């Protein structure tokens, strides 16, 4: 790491209301901390089943899509 004064916690927990809030809010920090050894945990309080105007999209289908997207994004972040 280039910044000797950077704070890297042993463990970190990120809590958000919606599935994509993490990616838009703190994904960079979570990825950095994970890269340097932090045990990073995400907690998402809703399943993301609301918010689509796509014809034929059900709440159940949308929640399943959001769970997959969240898992894939977490893998990318580390």
Jmol script that loads the backbone (N, CA, C; Angstrom):
load data "model"
ATOM      1  N   UNK A   1       0.841  -1.166   0.000  1.00  0.00           N
ATOM      2  CA  UNK A   1       0.000   0.000   0.000  1.00  0.00           C
ATOM      3  C   UNK A   1       0.890   1.233   0.000  1.00  0.00           C
ATOM      4  N   UNK A   2       0.529   2.229  -0.763  1.00  0.00           N
ATOM      5  CA  UNK A   2       1.366   3.419  -0.872  1.00  0.00           C
ATOM      6  C   UNK A   2       1.163   4.395   0.276  1.00  0.00           C
ATOM      7  N   UNK A   3       0.020   4.411   0.903  1.00  0.00           N
ATOM      8  CA  UNK A   3      -0.249   5.338   1.989  1.00  0.00           C
ATOM      9  C   UNK A   3      -0.131   4.601   3.322  1.00  0.00           C
ATOM     10  N   UNK A   4       0.961   4.819   4.014  1.00  0.00           N
ATOM     11  CA  UNK A   4       1.225   4.110   5.273  1.00  0.00           C
ATOM     12  C   UNK A   4       0.208   4.461   6.350  1.00  0.00           C
ATOM     13  N   UNK A   5      -0.459   5.594   6.230  1.00  0.00           N
ATOM     14  CA  UNK A   5      -1.421   6.029   7.233  1.00  0.00           C
ATOM     15  C   UNK A   5      -2.851   5.596   6.928  1.00  0.00           C
ATOM     16  N   UNK A   6      -3.071   4.859   5.855  1.00  0.00           N
ATOM     17  CA  UNK A   6      -4.424   4.443   5.483  1.00  0.00           C
ATOM     18  C   UNK A   6      -4.988   3.490   6.529  1.00  0.00           C
ATOM     19  N   UNK A   7      -6.243   3.689   6.850  1.00  0.00           N
ATOM     20  CA  UNK A   7      -6.918   2.833   7.828  1.00  0.00           C
ATOM     21  C   UNK A   7      -7.479   1.605   7.126  1.00  0.00           C
ATOM     22  N   UNK A   8      -7.086   0.429   7.570  1.00  0.00           N
ATOM     23  CA  UNK A   8      -7.603  -0.834   7.052  1.00  0.00           C
ATOM     24  C   UNK A   8      -8.109  -1.632   8.256  1.00  0.00           C
ATOM     25  N   UNK A   9      -9.431  -1.754   8.413  1.00  0.00           N
ATOM     26  CA  UNK A   9      -9.953  -2.473   9.574  1.00  0.00           C
ATOM     27  C   UNK A   9      -9.795  -3.983   9.437  1.00  0.00           C
ATOM     28  N   UNK A  10      -9.784  -4.658  10.566  1.00  0.00           N
ATOM     29  CA  UNK A  10      -9.739  -6.122  10.547  1.00  0.00           C
ATOM     30  C   UNK A  10     -11.045  -6.681   9.975  1.00  0.00           C
ATOM     31  N   UNK A  11     -12.168  -6.066  10.380  1.00  0.00           N
ATOM     32  CA  UNK A  11     -13.496  -6.451   9.898  1.00  0.00           C
ATOM     33  C   UNK A  11     -14.290  -5.193   9.585  1.00  0.00           C
ATOM     34  N   UNK A  12     -15.176  -5.308   8.579  1.00  0.00           N
ATOM     35  CA  UNK A  12     -16.042  -4.184   8.229  1.00  0.00           C
ATOM     36  C   UNK A  12     -17.413  -4.706   7.832  1.00  0.00           C
ATOM     37  N   UNK A  13     -18.454  -3.985   8.250  1.00  0.00           N
ATOM     38  CA  UNK A  13     -19.815  -4.350   7.891  1.00  0.00           C
ATOM     39  C   UNK A  13     -20.465  -3.144   7.218  1.00  0.00           C
ATOM     40  N   UNK A  14     -21.015  -3.373   6.039  1.00  0.00           N
ATOM     41  CA  UNK A  14     -21.707  -2.337   5.281  1.00  0.00           C
ATOM     42  C   UNK A  14     -23.189  -2.681   5.281  1.00  0.00           C
ATOM     43  N   UNK A  15     -24.032  -1.758   5.746  1.00  0.00           N
ATOM     44  CA  UNK A  15     -25.472  -1.995   5.846  1.00  0.00           C
ATOM     45  C   UNK A  15     -26.192  -0.977   4.962  1.00  0.00           C
ATOM     46  N   UNK A  16     -27.021  -1.495   4.053  1.00  0.00           N
ATOM     47  CA  UNK A  16     -27.755  -0.635   3.131  1.00  0.00           C
ATOM     48  C   UNK A  16     -29.188  -1.113   2.974  1.00  0.00           C
ATOM     49  N   UNK A  17     -30.055  -0.200   2.568  1.00  0.00           N
ATOM     50  CA  UNK A  17     -31.466  -0.527   2.382  1.00  0.00           C
ATOM     51  C   UNK A  17     -31.725  -1.308   1.103  1.00  0.00           C
ATOM     52  N   UNK A  18     -31.037  -0.953   0.029  1.00  0.00           N
ATOM     53  CA  UNK A  18     -31.350  -1.513  -1.287  1.00  0.00           C
ATOM     54  C   UNK A  18     -30.143  -2.220  -1.898  1.00  0.00           C
ATOM     55  N   UNK A  19     -30.380  -3.223  -2.745  1.00  0.00           N
ATOM     56  CA  UNK A  19     -29.285  -4.012  -3.312  1.00  0.00           C
ATOM     57  C   UNK A  19     -28.193  -3.225  -4.030  1.00  0.00           C
ATOM     58  N   UNK A  20     -28.519  -2.183  -4.769  1.00  0.00           N
ATOM     59  CA  UNK A  20     -27.456  -1.492  -5.512  1.00  0.00           C
ATOM     60  C   UNK A  20     -26.863  -0.299  -4.767  1.00  0.00           C
ATOM     61  N   UNK A  21     -27.303  -0.020  -3.561  1.00  0.00           N
ATOM     62  CA  UNK A  21     -26.763   1.111  -2.801  1.00  0.00           C
ATOM     63  C   UNK A  21     -25.275   0.940  -2.504  1.00  0.00           C
ATOM     64  N   UNK A  22     -24.854  -0.264  -2.256  1.00  0.00           N
ATOM     65  CA  UNK A  22     -23.451  -0.516  -1.927  1.00  0.00           C
ATOM     66  C   UNK A  22     -22.550  -0.134  -3.090  1.00  0.00           C
ATOM     67  N   UNK A  23     -22.933  -0.569  -4.296  1.00  0.00           N
ATOM     68  CA  UNK A  23     -22.107  -0.293  -5.469  1.00  0.00           C
ATOM     69  C   UNK A  23     -21.999   1.206  -5.741  1.00  0.00           C
ATOM     70  N   UNK A  24     -23.068   1.935  -5.492  1.00  0.00           N
ATOM     71  CA  UNK A  24     -23.044   3.371  -5.745  1.00  0.00           C
ATOM     72  C   UNK A  24     -22.463   4.163  -4.582  1.00  0.00           C
ATOM     73  N   UNK A  25     -22.376   3.552  -3.416  1.00  0.00           N
ATOM     74  CA  UNK A  25     -21.922   4.283  -2.247  1.00  0.00           C
ATOM     75  C   UNK A  25     -20.527   3.957  -1.750  1.00  0.00           C
ATOM     76  N   UNK A  26     -20.245   2.686  -1.512  1.00  0.00           N
ATOM     77  CA  UNK A  26     -18.999   2.344  -0.826  1.00  0.00           C
ATOM     78  C   UNK A  26     -18.229   1.175  -1.428  1.00  0.00           C
ATOM     79  N   UNK A  27     -18.566   0.770  -2.626  1.00  0.00           N
ATOM     80  CA  UNK A  27     -17.904  -0.403  -3.222  1.00  0.00           C
ATOM     81  C   UNK A  27     -16.393  -0.227  -3.313  1.00  0.00           C
ATOM     82  N   UNK A  28     -15.944   0.966  -3.620  1.00  0.00           N
ATOM     83  CA  UNK A  28     -14.502   1.207  -3.723  1.00  0.00           C
ATOM     84  C   UNK A  28     -13.793   0.990  -2.395  1.00  0.00           C
ATOM     85  N   UNK A  29     -14.378   1.503  -1.339  1.00  0.00           N
ATOM     86  CA  UNK A  29     -13.801   1.312  -0.010  1.00  0.00           C
ATOM     87  C   UNK A  29     -13.829  -0.157   0.385  1.00  0.00           C
ATOM     88  N   UNK A  30     -14.963  -0.817   0.159  1.00  0.00           N
ATOM     89  CA  UNK A  30     -15.073  -2.243   0.495  1.00  0.00           C
ATOM     90  C   UNK A  30     -14.048  -3.064  -0.277  1.00  0.00           C
ATOM     91  N   UNK A  31     -13.882  -2.766  -1.553  1.00  0.00           N
ATOM     92  CA  UNK A  31     -12.919  -3.503  -2.383  1.00  0.00           C
ATOM     93  C   UNK A  31     -11.494  -3.287  -1.890  1.00  0.00           C
ATOM     94  N   UNK A  32     -11.166  -2.047  -1.550  1.00  0.00           N
ATOM     95  CA  UNK A  32      -9.815  -1.740  -1.051  1.00  0.00           C
ATOM     96  C   UNK A  32      -9.545  -2.484   0.249  1.00  0.00           C
ATOM     97  N   UNK A  33     -10.493  -2.411   1.173  1.00  0.00           N
ATOM     98  CA  UNK A  33     -10.295  -3.074   2.455  1.00  0.00           C
ATOM     99  C   UNK A  33     -10.178  -4.581   2.278  1.00  0.00           C
ATOM    100  N   UNK A  34     -11.015  -5.169   1.425  1.00  0.00           N
ATOM    101  CA  UNK A  34     -10.939  -6.617   1.171  1.00  0.00           C
ATOM    102  C   UNK A  34      -9.591  -6.989   0.563  1.00  0.00           C
ATOM    103  N   UNK A  35      -9.119  -6.159  -0.354  1.00  0.00           N
ATOM    104  CA  UNK A  35      -7.829  -6.416  -1.005  1.00  0.00           C
ATOM    105  C   UNK A  35      -6.697  -6.479   0.017  1.00  0.00           C
ATOM    106  N   UNK A  36      -6.790  -5.657   1.049  1.00  0.00           N
ATOM    107  CA  UNK A  36      -5.730  -5.602   2.052  1.00  0.00           C
ATOM    108  C   UNK A  36      -6.032  -6.432   3.299  1.00  0.00           C
ATOM    109  N   UNK A  37      -6.993  -7.363   3.180  1.00  0.00           N
ATOM    110  CA  UNK A  37      -7.180  -8.348   4.234  1.00  0.00           C
ATOM    111  C   UNK A  37      -8.361  -8.189   5.166  1.00  0.00           C
ATOM    112  N   UNK A  38      -9.160  -7.154   5.001  1.00  0.00           N
ATOM    113  CA  UNK A  38     -10.333  -7.008   5.863  1.00  0.00           C
ATOM    114  C   UNK A  38     -11.360  -8.086   5.558  1.00  0.00           C
ATOM    115  N   UNK A  39     -12.040  -8.536   6.585  1.00  0.00           N
ATOM    116  CA  UNK A  39     -13.179  -9.440   6.425  1.00  0.00           C
ATOM    117  C   UNK A  39     -14.399  -8.547   6.225  1.00  0.00           C
ATOM    118  N   UNK A  40     -14.865  -8.425   4.984  1.00  0.00           N
ATOM    119  CA  UNK A  40     -15.938  -7.491   4.631  1.00  0.00           C
ATOM    120  C   UNK A  40     -17.266  -8.234   4.531  1.00  0.00           C
ATOM    121  N   UNK A  41     -18.286  -7.687   5.192  1.00  0.00           N
ATOM    122  CA  UNK A  41     -19.636  -8.245   5.158  1.00  0.00           C
ATOM    123  C   UNK A  41     -20.604  -7.187   4.655  1.00  0.00           C
ATOM    124  N   UNK A  42     -21.487  -7.599   3.742  1.00  0.00           N
ATOM    125  CA  UNK A  42     -22.565  -6.728   3.255  1.00  0.00           C
ATOM    126  C   UNK A  42     -23.875  -7.193   3.879  1.00  0.00           C
ATOM    127  N   UNK A  43     -24.680  -6.248   4.316  1.00  0.00           N
ATOM    128  CA  UNK A  43     -26.040  -6.539   4.754  1.00  0.00           C
ATOM    129  C   UNK A  43     -26.969  -5.639   3.956  1.00  0.00           C
ATOM    130  N   UNK A  44     -27.912  -6.253   3.251  1.00  0.00           N
ATOM    131  CA  UNK A  44     -28.894  -5.521   2.449  1.00  0.00           C
ATOM    132  C   UNK A  44     -30.264  -5.810   3.054  1.00  0.00           C
ATOM    133  N   UNK A  45     -31.001  -4.762   3.393  1.00  0.00           N
ATOM    134  CA  UNK A  45     -32.232  -4.915   4.160  1.00  0.00           C
ATOM    135  C   UNK A  45     -33.470  -5.231   3.333  1.00  0.00           C
ATOM    136  N   UNK A  46     -33.427  -5.023   2.032  1.00  0.00           N
ATOM    137  CA  UNK A  46     -34.562  -5.356   1.169  1.00  0.00           C
ATOM    138  C   UNK A  46     -34.086  -6.263   0.049  1.00  0.00           C
ATOM    139  N   UNK A  47     -35.027  -6.919  -0.616  1.00  0.00           N
ATOM    140  CA  UNK A  47     -34.627  -7.863  -1.663  1.00  0.00           C
ATOM    141  C   UNK A  47     -34.641  -7.272  -3.066  1.00  0.00           C
ATOM    142  N   UNK A  48     -34.962  -5.989  -3.201  1.00  0.00           N
ATOM    143  CA  UNK A  48     -34.911  -5.352  -4.512  1.00  0.00           C
ATOM    144  C   UNK A  48     -36.036  -5.752  -5.439  1.00  0.00           C
ATOM    145  N   UNK A  49     -37.163  -6.153  -4.888  1.00  0.00           N
ATOM    146  CA  UNK A  49     -38.249  -6.654  -5.723  1.00  0.00           C
ATOM    147  C   UNK A  49     -39.151  -5.566  -6.298  1.00  0.00           C
ATOM    148  N   UNK A  50     -38.833  -4.314  -6.036  1.00  0.00           N
ATOM    149  CA  UNK A  50     -39.621  -3.192  -6.550  1.00  0.00           C
ATOM    150  C   UNK A  50     -38.704  -2.311  -7.395  1.00  0.00           C
ATOM    151  N   UNK A  51     -39.261  -1.699  -8.433  1.00  0.00           N
ATOM    152  CA  UNK A  51     -38.470  -0.736  -9.178  1.00  0.00           C
ATOM    153  C   UNK A  51     -38.325  -1.020 -10.654  1.00  0.00           C
ATOM    154  N   UNK A  52     -39.023  -2.004 -11.165  1.00  0.00           N
ATOM    155  CA  UNK A  52     -38.941  -2.298 -12.592  1.00  0.00           C
ATOM    156  C   UNK A  52     -40.273  -1.987 -13.255  1.00  0.00           C
ATOM    157  N   UNK A  53     -40.185  -1.389 -14.432  1.00  0.00           N
ATOM    158  CA  UNK A  53     -41.386  -1.145 -15.230  1.00  0.00           C
ATOM    159  C   UNK A  53     -41.425  -2.071 -16.439  1.00  0.00           C
ATOM    160  N   UNK A  54     -40.545  -3.056 -16.437  1.00  0.00           N
ATOM    161  CA  UNK A  54     -40.471  -3.999 -17.546  1.00  0.00           C
ATOM    162  C   UNK A  54     -41.734  -4.863 -17.583  1.00  0.00           C
ATOM    163  N   UNK A  55     -42.335  -4.954 -18.757  1.00  0.00           N
ATOM    164  CA  UNK A  55     -43.546  -5.761 -18.921  1.00  0.00           C
ATOM    165  C   UNK A  55     -43.255  -7.215 -18.564  1.00  0.00           C
ATOM    166  N   UNK A  56     -44.136  -7.804 -17.780  1.00  0.00           N
ATOM    167  CA  UNK A  56     -43.990  -9.203 -17.412  1.00  0.00           C
ATOM    168  C   UNK A  56     -43.049  -9.470 -16.248  1.00  0.00           C
ATOM    169  N   UNK A  57     -42.414  -8.439 -15.731  1.00  0.00           N
ATOM    170  CA  UNK A  57     -41.487  -8.625 -14.610  1.00  0.00           C
ATOM    171  C   UNK A  57     -42.283  -8.723 -13.315  1.00  0.00           C
ATOM    172  N   UNK A  58     -42.117  -9.822 -12.621  1.00  0.00           N
ATOM    173  CA  UNK A  58     -42.781  -9.988 -11.330  1.00  0.00           C
ATOM    174  C   UNK A  58     -41.815  -9.611 -10.210  1.00  0.00           C
ATOM    175  N   UNK A  59     -42.373  -9.366  -9.041  1.00  0.00           N
ATOM    176  CA  UNK A  59     -41.541  -9.039  -7.880  1.00  0.00           C
ATOM    177  C   UNK A  59     -40.589 -10.190  -7.567  1.00  0.00           C
ATOM    178  N   UNK A  60     -41.069 -11.417  -7.699  1.00  0.00           N
ATOM    179  CA  UNK A  60     -40.230 -12.586  -7.419  1.00  0.00           C
ATOM    180  C   UNK A  60     -39.058 -12.677  -8.398  1.00  0.00           C
ATOM    181  N   UNK A  61     -39.329 -12.475  -9.685  1.00  0.00           N
ATOM    182  CA  UNK A  61     -38.257 -12.514 -10.695  1.00  0.00           C
ATOM    183  C   UNK A  61     -37.238 -11.411 -10.445  1.00  0.00           C
ATOM    184  N   UNK A  62     -37.749 -10.214 -10.151  1.00  0.00           N
ATOM    185  CA  UNK A  62     -36.853  -9.081  -9.938  1.00  0.00           C
ATOM    186  C   UNK A  62     -35.967  -9.304  -8.712  1.00  0.00           C
ATOM    187  N   UNK A  63     -36.530  -9.830  -7.638  1.00  0.00           N
ATOM    188  CA  UNK A  63     -35.733 -10.110  -6.436  1.00  0.00           C
ATOM    189  C   UNK A  63     -34.635 -11.126  -6.744  1.00  0.00           C
ATOM    190  N   UNK A  64     -34.955 -12.135  -7.535  1.00  0.00           N
ATOM    191  CA  UNK A  64     -33.960 -13.143  -7.913  1.00  0.00           C
ATOM    192  C   UNK A  64     -32.840 -12.516  -8.736  1.00  0.00           C
ATOM    193  N   UNK A  65     -33.192 -11.640  -9.672  1.00  0.00           N
ATOM    194  CA  UNK A  65     -32.192 -10.934 -10.485  1.00  0.00           C
ATOM    195  C   UNK A  65     -31.302 -10.075  -9.592  1.00  0.00           C
ATOM    196  N   UNK A  66     -31.916  -9.334  -8.678  1.00  0.00           N
ATOM    197  CA  UNK A  66     -31.150  -8.455  -7.783  1.00  0.00           C
ATOM    198  C   UNK A  66     -30.190  -9.256  -6.897  1.00  0.00           C
ATOM    199  N   UNK A  67     -30.620 -10.412  -6.403  1.00  0.00           N
ATOM    200  CA  UNK A  67     -29.724 -11.250  -5.586  1.00  0.00           C
ATOM    201  C   UNK A  67     -28.513 -11.695  -6.400  1.00  0.00           C
ATOM    202  N   UNK A  68     -28.765 -12.102  -7.648  1.00  0.00           N
ATOM    203  CA  UNK A  68     -27.660 -12.529  -8.509  1.00  0.00           C
ATOM    204  C   UNK A  68     -26.721 -11.355  -8.783  1.00  0.00           C
ATOM    205  N   UNK A  69     -27.287 -10.193  -9.110  1.00  0.00           N
ATOM    206  CA  UNK A  69     -26.457  -9.012  -9.368  1.00  0.00           C
ATOM    207  C   UNK A  69     -25.620  -8.652  -8.146  1.00  0.00           C
ATOM    208  N   UNK A  70     -26.220  -8.711  -6.971  1.00  0.00           N
ATOM    209  CA  UNK A  70     -25.510  -8.371  -5.742  1.00  0.00           C
ATOM    210  C   UNK A  70     -24.361  -9.332  -5.492  1.00  0.00           C
ATOM    211  N   UNK A  71     -24.595 -10.608  -5.698  1.00  0.00           N
ATOM    212  CA  UNK A  71     -23.536 -11.606  -5.515  1.00  0.00           C
ATOM    213  C   UNK A  71     -22.398 -11.394  -6.500  1.00  0.00           C
ATOM    214  N   UNK A  72     -22.742 -11.122  -7.753  1.00  0.00           N
ATOM    215  CA  UNK A  72     -21.713 -10.895  -8.767  1.00  0.00           C
ATOM    216  C   UNK A  72     -20.909  -9.637  -8.466  1.00  0.00           C
ATOM    217  N   UNK A  73     -21.587  -8.574  -8.029  1.00  0.00           N
ATOM    218  CA  UNK A  73     -20.885  -7.334  -7.699  1.00  0.00           C
ATOM    219  C   UNK A  73     -19.952  -7.535  -6.504  1.00  0.00           C
ATOM    220  N   UNK A  74     -20.395  -8.301  -5.519  1.00  0.00           N
ATOM    221  CA  UNK A  74     -19.550  -8.572  -4.349  1.00  0.00           C
ATOM    222  C   UNK A  74     -18.313  -9.375  -4.748  1.00  0.00           C
ATOM    223  N   UNK A  75     -18.467 -10.303  -5.673  1.00  0.00           N
ATOM    224  CA  UNK A  75     -17.315 -11.078  -6.158  1.00  0.00           C
ATOM    225  C   UNK A  75     -16.293 -10.164  -6.831  1.00  0.00           C
ATOM    226  N   UNK A  76     -16.775  -9.227  -7.631  1.00  0.00           N
ATOM    227  CA  UNK A  76     -15.873  -8.290  -8.315  1.00  0.00           C
ATOM    228  C   UNK A  76     -15.139  -7.426  -7.292  1.00  0.00           C
ATOM    229  N   UNK A  77     -15.867  -6.985  -6.261  1.00  0.00           N
ATOM    230  CA  UNK A  77     -15.267  -6.117  -5.243  1.00  0.00           C
ATOM    231  C   UNK A  77     -14.249  -6.853  -4.380  1.00  0.00           C
ATOM    232  N   UNK A  78     -14.343  -8.157  -4.319  1.00  0.00           N
ATOM    233  CA  UNK A  78     -13.364  -8.925  -3.553  1.00  0.00           C
ATOM    234  C   UNK A  78     -13.932  -9.514  -2.315  1.00  0.00           C
TER     235      UNK A  78
END
end "model"
wireframe off; spacefill off
backbone 0.3
color backbone group
